[in-house]
Every structure is written in structure tokens, then in C-alpha cells.
Amino acid sequence: MIEFLLLDLDDTILDFHKAERIAISKTIREFGVEPTETVLARYHVINKWHWEQLEQGKLTRSQVLEDRFGVLFEELGVKADKAACARAYEKNLSIGHYFLPGAEESVARLHEKYRLFLVSNGTASVQKGRMTSANLYRFFETVFVSQEIGYNKPAKEYFDICFSRIPGFDPEKAIIVGDSLSSDIKGGINAGIKTCWINPDHAPRREDIIPDYEIEALPQLEALLENL
């Protein structure tokens, strides 16, 4: 029986892609770059690569937050301050929120049956702003943001610290739910708890990272948990 539910935030509860698109468009326009579809698509690729390097311990958080803009500006031949751009983007991203369909109602129902904990690799100030805007803190016993923990998902050390701060924690009664195989699912495997992958686009699985369960969206989790 599941008692401890660890939920990711971005693209699990909140629509990060929508928030990112709006924030990045506003930000780079401020620095003289028109946010065309080609530019936004390229930023997405650059950004994803940088976060993957962070998960693997090959880049620091500050390098990720600034260098992704540095790479984009260099490719576009634009002279701009990557650090200033990073600060502007963080400010823009922290404003407002966009729930995925049915996610808010699902979290509210899950809160009535399970002990909920949020686990995120996002930047602390950004996640706090978005969670406050979405009024999500009321549903979670504790919010664990990697920037504050000192380690990132999927590192076992991240989860060790999280677990040590959860009174009465039992890994046999825990499950992590998120959209990232490399962060959430691999992290859960490293930590020795059950895993549930949110895969709305039916992306192929990786042979080296196999989740215990798979759903399309958070509202499907309720029925799954009832049978565990």
C-alpha cells in the first residue's frame, strides 16, 4: 500500500512547456532576439542538453542557467549579457502558472489519501513563485527543491536527504511520479522506491531506465494507486 507520494512539478502538475515558451519569448525579445519558431526550437534543444549535463554532474546549476543563453546568443551572432538574460528569464518564469488538464483536481484528491511531497530540480525562486501562484503548498507536507537540497535528481544523495526529512518514511510504501526518465524515474530507481512515468506522448522507453508503471497524465494515477 502506498503512503508516500513524491510528485514532480514541471510537466507533471504544471505545464512547463507553456510557461517556458511565454517566458523565453518575452526574455530574449528584451535582449534583441525575435522569438521565432526556429529560435524557440533551438533554445529547447540547447536547454535540454544543459539540464541533462546537470543531472549527470557534468555542469553546475549556474553554468546551466547562464550558458544555455550564451550558446544561443553565440549561434545567433548576438552580443548580449548571458547572466543578465538568465536573471530576466528567471523573473519572467516565476510569474504565474498553468495547470495541466485535471492536475489541480487530481492533486487535491490525492492529498486526501496520501502524504504528498514535491521533488523538483527547478530553480528555487522560480518554483516558489509558481507554486505560490498556483496555491500548491497547501497540498504538500514538504517541498524539496534540488537547489536547496544541494544535490539534483537523479542522485541518490538527493533522495537520501529528502527521505531523512520525512517523519516515519518507509521506502516500501513510496512511489515517485514524474515525466522525466533521466531525472524522476532513474532517481526513483537509484533511491530504491517504486516509479511511475507520466508519458503523454507515448515516447519509447529506454532500455536502461525502466519505470514500474506508466500513465498518460496525473489524473490516471488515482486508479493506479488503488490497485497497489
C-alpha positions in Angstrom: 0.0 0.0 0.0 1.3 3.4 -1.0 1.6 6.1 1.7 4.3 8.4 0.5 3.7 10.1 -2.9 6.6 12.0 -4.4 5.5 14.3 -7.2 7.5 16.2 -9.8 6.2 19.7 -10.6 7.1 20.6 -14.2 5.0 18.8 -16.9 3.6 16.6 -14.1 1.4 19.1 -12.4 2.2 22.4 -14.1 2.5 22.9 -17.9 6.2 23.9 -18.0 6.4 24.0 -21.8 3.7 26.7 -22.0 5.3 28.7 -19.2 8.7 28.3 -20.7 7.6 29.4 -24.1 6.0 32.5 -22.8 8.9 33.4 -20.5 11.6 32.7 -23.0 9.9 34.7 -25.7 9.5 37.7 -23.5 13.1 37.4 -22.2 15.0 37.1 -25.5 13.0 39.8 -27.1 14.2 42.1 -24.3 17.7 41.2 -25.5 17.1 41.9 -29.1 16.2 38.4 -30.4 12.9 37.8 -32.1 11.4 34.6 -30.7 10.6 32.8 -34.0 9.6 29.1 -34.0 13.1 28.3 -35.2 14.8 30.2 -32.4 12.5 28.7 -29.8 13.0 25.2 -31.1 16.8 25.7 -31.0 16.7 27.0 -27.4 14.7 24.0 -26.3 17.4 21.7 -27.7 20.2 23.7 -26.0 18.3 23.9 -22.8 17.5 20.2 -22.6 21.2 19.3 -23.2 22.3 21.6 -20.4 19.9 20.1 -17.9 20.9 16.6 -18.9 24.5 17.6 -18.2 23.5 18.8 -14.8 21.7 15.5 -14.0 24.9 13.7 -14.9 27.0 16.0 -12.7 28.9 17.4 -15.6 27.7 21.0 -15.3 26.8 23.2 -12.3 23.5 24.8 -11.9 24.9 28.3 -12.5 26.5 27.1 -15.7 23.2 25.7 -16.9 21.2 28.8 -16.1 23.6 31.1 -17.9 25.4 29.1 -20.6 22.3 28.0 -22.4 21.7 31.6 -23.3 25.4 32.1 -24.1 25.3 29.3 -26.5 22.1 30.6 -28.1 23.4 34.1 -28.4 26.7 32.9 -29.9 24.9 30.8 -32.5 22.7 33.7 -33.5 25.6 36.2 -33.6 24.0 38.3 -30.9 26.1 40.2 -28.3 24.2 40.1 -25.0 24.9 39.5 -21.4 24.1 35.9 -20.7 24.0 36.4 -16.9 21.6 39.3 -17.2 19.4 37.3 -19.6 19.4 34.4 -17.1 18.1 36.8 -14.3 15.4 38.2 -16.6 14.3 34.8 -17.6 14.1 33.6 -14.0 12.0 36.6 -13.1 9.6 36.1 -16.1 9.3 32.3 -15.5 8.4 32.7 -11.8 5.3 34.8 -12.6 2.0 32.9 -13.0 1.3 29.3 -13.6 -0.5 27.0 -16.0 -2.0 23.7 -14.8 -2.0 20.6 -16.9 -5.6 19.4 -17.6 -7.1 17.9 -14.5 -3.9 18.1 -12.5 -5.1 20.6 -9.8 -8.1 18.5 -9.0 -6.1 15.3 -9.0 -3.5 16.7 -6.5 -6.4 17.8 -4.3 -7.9 14.3 -4.3 -4.5 12.6 -3.8 -3.9 14.9 -0.8 -6.9 13.4 0.9 -5.5 9.9 0.7 -1.7 10.1 0.7 1.2 12.0 2.2 2.4 14.3 -0.6 5.9 15.6 -1.2 7.1 17.7 -4.1 10.5 16.8 -5.7 11.9 19.3 -8.2 15.2 20.1 -10.0 13.9 23.6 -10.8 15.4 26.8 -9.6 14.2 27.6 -6.1 12.9 31.2 -6.6 11.1 30.1 -9.8 9.4 27.1 -8.3 8.4 29.1 -5.2 6.8 31.8 -7.3 4.9 29.3 -9.5 3.7 27.2 -6.6 2.6 30.2 -4.6 0.7 31.5 -7.7 -0.9 28.0 -8.1 -1.7 27.7 -4.4 0.0 24.3 -4.3 1.8 24.5 -1.0 -1.3 23.5 0.9 -1.2 20.0 -0.6 2.4 19.1 0.3 4.0 18.3 3.6 7.4 19.3 2.3 8.7 20.8 -0.9 12.2 19.5 -1.9 13.9 21.7 -4.5 17.3 20.5 -5.5 19.0 23.9 -5.4 18.2 24.0 -1.7 19.0 20.3 -1.0 22.5 20.6 -2.6 22.0 17.6 -5.0 19.9 17.1 -8.1 17.7 14.3 -9.2 18.6 11.5 -10.0 21.4 11.5 -7.5 20.8 9.0 -4.6 22.1 11.7 -2.3 19.2 14.0 -3.2 16.7 11.3 -2.2 18.6 10.3 0.9 18.3 13.8 2.2 14.6 14.0 1.3 13.8 10.7 3.0 15.7 11.8 6.1 13.4 14.8 6.4 10.2 12.8 6.1 8.9 11.5 9.5 8.2 7.8 9.5 9.3 7.3 5.9 9.1 3.8 4.5 10.6 3.2 1.0 8.4 0.2 0.6 5.4 2.4 0.7 6.7 5.2 -1.5 6.4 6.0 -5.2 7.8 8.8 -7.3 5.8 10.2 -10.2 7.2 12.4 -13.0 7.6 13.0 -16.7 11.4 12.6 -16.9 13.0 9.2 -17.3 16.5 10.5 -16.7 15.6 12.6 -13.6 12.4 11.2 -11.9 12.4 7.5 -12.9 16.2 7.0 -12.7 16.2 8.9 -9.4 13.5 6.6 -8.0 15.4 3.5 -9.2 18.6 4.9 -7.5 16.6 5.5 -4.4 15.0 2.1 -4.3 11.4 3.2 -4.5 8.6 2.5 -7.0 8.4 4.7 -10.1 5.6 5.9 -12.3 6.4 7.6 -15.6 4.0 10.2 -17.0 4.3 9.8 -20.8 1.6 11.8 -22.5 3.2 11.5 -26.0 3.8 7.7 -25.7 7.5 8.2 -26.2 9.5 5.0 -26.4 11.0 3.6 -23.3 14.8 3.5 -22.7 16.2 0.0 -22.1 18.4 1.3 -19.3 15.6 3.1 -17.4 12.5 1.1 -16.9 9.7 2.5 -14.8 7.4 0.3 -12.7 4.3 1.9 -14.1 3.4 4.3 -16.9 0.4 6.6 -17.3 -0.5 9.4 -19.7 -1.5 12.1 -17.2 -1.7 12.7 -13.4 -5.4 12.1 -13.1 -4.8 8.4 -14.1 -2.6 8.0 -11.0 -5.5 7.7 -8.6 -6.8 4.4 -10.1 -3.3 3.0 -10.4 -2.6 3.6 -6.7 -5.8 2.0 -5.6 -4.6 -1.3 -7.0 -1.1 -1.2 -5.5 
